[in-house]
Amino acid sequence: IIHLQDVETRDISEKKTESQCGIKISIVLVKMTAPGGSIIQFACAPGYRAADGYDQERNGLYTKYLLKHIARPKVEINLIFRRITRDVFEESKEKQKPYINGGLMTEEPIYLSAGDSKDGKNLSI
């Protein structure tokens, strides 16, 4: 579990874009550094934009694949993140690549629920 007050942020760039309505919007992108013992996956790498569901879908591209992969039982969290990255990168035609930052400090596999592990002893979130 990551508490937002424990996450270090810093500005890395400021981009100005023009929306579909012709209104100028300033977007500040930040890089977050995960505290030791944690892992964060972002919808896209710093300096890039994510597809946020502007087409006909309810969710953005990252959320679409996050929901798909976290629903599968008995899958370790790092494998879930790698699958999300692969699917988002492919569907976006290499325009969006999720970004992972973290430093997990355990040798034990991490599952999204304790019931997902084979022996019931693995760590869960």
SERO-4910 file (N, C-alpha, C, O; in steps of 0.05 Angstrom, whole numbers):
BEGIN
 pado doro    nc1    nc2    nc3   cac1   cac2   cac3    cc1    cc2    cc3    oc1    oc2    oc3
  Ile    A     17    -24      0      0      0      0     18     24      0     36     27     16
  Ile    A     12     43    -18     28     67    -20     12     91    -11    -11     95    -21
  His    A     23    105      8      9    129     17     21    153      2     45    156      0
  Leu    A      3    170     -9     12    191    -26     32    210    -12     50    221    -26
  Gln    A     29    214     14     48    232     27     76    220     28     95    235     33
  Asp    A     80    194     23    106    182     23    119    182     -4    142    174     -7
  Val    A    105    192    -25    116    191    -52    128    218    -59    116    239    -56
  Glu    A    153    217    -68    168    241    -75    161    249   -104    161    231   -122
  Thr    A    155    274   -109    149    283   -136    166    306   -144    175    321   -126
  Arg    A    171    309   -170    185    333   -179    176    339   -208    170    320   -223
  Asp    A    174    364   -215    166    372   -242    188    364   -261    212    368   -256
  Ile    A    181    352   -284    201    345   -304    197    360   -330    216    364   -345
  Ser    A    173    369   -335    168    385   -359    141    398   -358    124    390   -343
  Glu    A    138    419   -374    112    431   -377    106    433   -407    122    443   -422
  Lys    A     83    423   -414     75    423   -442     49    439   -445     31    437   -428
  Lys    A     47    454   -467     22    468   -473     10    454   -496     23    449   -517
  Thr    A    -16    448   -494    -30    434   -516    -55    450   -522    -64    467   -507
  Glu    A    -66    444   -545    -91    456   -553   -112    434   -554   -109    414   -568
  Ser    A   -134    438   -538   -155    418   -537   -172    418   -563   -168    435   -580
  Gln    A   -190    400   -565   -208    398   -588   -225    423   -591   -234    430   -612
  Cys    A   -229    437   -569   -246    461   -569   -230    486   -576   -242    508   -578
  Gly    A   -204    484   -579   -187    507   -585   -178    522   -561   -166    543   -563
  Ile    A   -183    511   -537   -175    524   -512   -146    514   -505   -141    491   -506
  Lys    A   -129    533   -499   -101    526   -491   -102    515   -463   -113    526   -444
  Ile    A    -88    492   -459    -87    478   -433    -58    474   -427    -43    464   -444
  Ser    A    -49    480   -403    -22    474   -394    -22    449   -378    -37    446   -358
  Ile    A     -5    430   -386     -4    404   -372     24    401   -360     44    402   -375
  Val    A     26    397   -334     52    393   -321     55    363   -315     38    352   -300
  Leu    A     75    351   -326     80    323   -322    100    320   -299    120    335   -299
  Val    A     96    301   -281    114    297   -259    124    269   -258    110    250   -267
  Lys    A    148    265   -248    159    239   -243    156    233   -213    163    250   -197
  Met    A    146    210   -207    143    202   -179    163    180   -173    168    162   -190
  Thr    A    175    181   -150    194    160   -141    181    144   -119    174    155    -98
  Ala    A    179    118   -123    166    101   -103    185     98    -79    209     95    -83
  Pro    A    174     98    -55    191     93    -31    201     64    -31    188     47    -43
  Gly    A    222     59    -17    233     32    -16    212     12     -7    196     18     11
  Gly    A    213    -11    -19    194    -33    -12    167    -31    -26    149    -45    -19
  Ser    A    165    -13    -45    140    -10    -59    144    -10    -90    167     -9    -99
  Ile    A    122    -10   -104    123    -10   -133     99      6   -143     77      4   -133
  Ile    A    104     23   -164     82     39   -176     84     34   -206    106     35   -217
  Gln    A     61     29   -219     61     29   -248     43     52   -257     21     56   -247
  Phe    A     54     68   -276     40     91   -287     29     83   -314     40     66   -328
  Ala    A      8     97   -323     -4     92   -349     16     98   -372     14     85   -393
  Cys    A     34    116   -368     54    122   -389     79    133   -376     79    141   -352
  Ala    A    101    133   -391    126    143   -381    126    173   -377    110    187   -391
  Pro    A    143    184   -360    144    213   -357    151    226   -384    168    216   -399
  Gly    A    138    248   -389    142    262   -414    124    253   -437    125    264   -459
  Tyr    A    107    233   -432     89    223   -452     60    225   -442     55    229   -418
  Arg    A     41    223   -461     13    225   -454      0    198   -456      8    181   -472
  Ala    A    -20    193   -440    -35    168   -440    -61    172   -456    -72    194   -457
  Ala    A    -70    150   -468    -96    150   -481   -117    147   -460   -120    126   -448
  Asp    A   -132    168   -454   -151    168   -432   -180    164   -439   -198    177   -428
  Gly    A   -185    146   -457   -213    139   -463   -228    159   -479   -252    161   -477
  Tyr    A   -214    175   -496   -228    195   -512   -244    182   -535   -261    195   -547
  Asp    A   -237    158   -541   -253    144   -562   -279    134   -549   -287    146   -529
  Gln    A   -290    114   -559   -317    105   -549   -316     88   -523   -337     81   -513
  Glu    A   -292     82   -513   -290     65   -490   -294     81   -464   -288    105   -463
  Arg    A   -303     67   -443   -308     80   -417   -282     88   -403   -280    110   -392
  Asn    A   -262     70   -404   -236     75   -391   -214     80   -411   -217     75   -435
  Gly    A   -192     91   -401   -169     95   -417   -156     68   -423   -164     47   -412
  Leu    A   -136     68   -441   -123     44   -450   -110     29   -426   -113      4   -424
  Tyr    A    -96     43   -409    -82     30   -387   -103     17   -368    -99     -6   -360
  Thr    A   -123     32   -361   -144     21   -342   -157     -3   -354   -163    -22   -340
  Lys    A   -162     -3   -380   -174    -26   -394   -158    -51   -389   -170    -72   -382
  Tyr    A   -132    -50   -392   -115    -74   -388   -110    -79   -359   -106   -102   -352
  Leu    A   -109    -59   -342   -106    -64   -313   -130    -80   -303   -126   -100   -289
  Leu    A   -154    -72   -310   -178    -87   -302   -178   -115   -313   -186   -134   -299
  Lys    A   -169   -118   -337   -168   -145   -349   -149   -164   -334   -156   -186   -328
  His    A   -125   -154   -328   -105   -171   -317   -107   -175   -287    -99   -196   -277
  Ile    A   -117   -156   -272   -119   -160   -243   -142   -179   -236   -143   -189   -214
  Ala    A   -160   -184   -255   -182   -202   -250   -174   -232   -251   -189   -249   -243
  Arg    A   -150   -237   -261   -140   -265   -264   -127   -274   -238   -109   -261   -228
  Pro    A   -137   -297   -227   -125   -307   -202    -98   -320   -207    -91   -328   -229
  Lys    A    -82   -322   -186    -56   -336   -185    -36   -325   -205    -21   -340   -217
  Val    A    -35   -298   -207    -15   -286   -224      0   -266   -207    -11   -249   -194
  Glu    A     27   -268   -207     44   -252   -191     44   -223   -202     41   -219   -226
  Ile    A     46   -203   -184     42   -175   -191     61   -165   -213     53   -150   -230
  Asn    A     87   -174   -213    105   -165   -234     97   -176   -261    100   -162   -281
  Leu    A     86   -200   -262     76   -211   -287     52   -195   -297     48   -190   -320
  Ile    A     34   -188   -278     11   -171   -285     20   -145   -298     10   -137   -319
  Phe    A     40   -132   -286     50   -106   -296     63   -110   -324     59    -93   -341
  Arg    A     78   -132   -328     90   -137   -354     69   -142   -375     72   -132   -398
  Arg    A     48   -156   -369     26   -161   -388     11   -135   -395      5   -130   -418
  Ile    A      6   -118   -375     -7    -92   -380     10    -76   -399      0    -65   -419
  Thr    A     36    -74   -393     55    -59   -410     54    -69   -439     52    -53   -457
  Arg    A     56    -95   -443     56   -107   -469     30   -100   -484     31    -91   -507
  Asp    A      7   -103   -472    -18    -99   -485    -23    -70   -492    -33    -63   -514
  Val    A    -16    -51   -473    -20    -23   -478     -1    -14   -501     -9      1   -519
  Phe    A     24    -23   -500     44    -15   -521     35    -25   -548     37    -10   -568
  Glu    A     25    -50   -550     16    -60   -575     -9    -46   -586    -10    -38   -609
  Glu    A    -30    -43   -569    -54    -30   -578    -50     -1   -586    -64      9   -603
  Ser    A    -32     13   -572    -27     41   -579     -8     44   -602     -1     67   -609
  Lys    A     -1     22   -614     19     23   -637     45     37   -628     56     53   -642
  Glu    A     54     29   -604     79     38   -592     80     67   -585    101     79   -582
  Lys    A     56     80   -582     55    108   -574     53    111   -544     61    132   -533
  Gln    A     43     91   -530     40     93   -500     53     68   -488     47     45   -495
  Lys    A     72     73   -470     85     51   -456     84     56   -426     95     76   -416
  Pro    A     69     39   -411     68     42   -382     96     42   -370    115     30   -381
  Tyr    A     99     56   -348    125     60   -335    123     49   -306    104     54   -292
  Ile    A    144     34   -298    144     23   -271    167     35   -256    189     39   -266
  Asn    A    162     42   -230    182     53   -213    178     39   -186    156     38   -175
  Gly    A    199     28   -176    197     15   -150    222      0   -141    242     -1   -156
  Gly    A    220    -10   -118    242    -25   -107    232    -45    -86    236    -42    -62
  Leu    A    219    -66    -96    209    -86    -78    232   -100    -64    253   -104    -76
  Met    A    229   -106    -39    251   -117    -23    245   -144    -11    253   -150     11
  Thr    A    230   -159    -26    223   -186    -16    229   -206    -38    227   -200    -62
  Glu    A    236   -230    -30    241   -252    -49    215   -267    -54    214   -283    -73
  Glu    A    195   -263    -37    170   -277    -40    153   -265    -62    153   -241    -66
  Pro    A    138   -282    -77    120   -271    -97     98   -255    -84     90   -260    -61
  Ile    A     88   -235    -98     66   -218    -88     42   -222   -106     43   -219   -130
  Tyr    A     19   -229    -93     -6   -233   -107    -25   -212    -98    -22   -200    -77
  Leu    A    -45   -206   -114    -64   -185   -106    -83   -194    -84    -95   -176    -71
  Ser    A    -86   -219    -79   -101   -229    -56    -88   -254    -45    -77   -270    -61
  Ala    A    -89   -258    -19    -76   -281     -7    -87   -307    -18    -72   -327    -19
  Gly    A   -112   -308    -26   -123   -332    -37   -112   -339    -64   -116   -362    -74
  Asp    A    -96   -322    -77    -85   -327   -103    -60   -345   -101    -53   -358   -121
  Ser    A    -46   -345    -78    -21   -360    -76    -27   -390    -73    -48   -398    -62
  Lys    A     -8   -406    -82    -12   -435    -81    -11   -446    -52    -27   -463    -45
  Asp    A      7   -435    -36     10   -445     -8     -3   -427     13     -3   -433     36
  Gly    A    -14   -404      4    -27   -386     23     -8   -370     40    -16   -354     57
  Lys    A     19   -373     36     39   -359     52     51   -335     38     65   -319     51
  Asn    A     46   -331     13     58   -309     -2     46   -283      6     23   -281     16
  Leu    A     61   -262      2     52   -235      9     29   -226     -9     27   -234    -32
  Ser    A     12   -210      2    -10   -199    -14    -13   -170     -8     -4   -160     12
  Ile    A    -27   -156    -26    -32   -127    -23    -60   -124    -13    -69   -101     -8
***
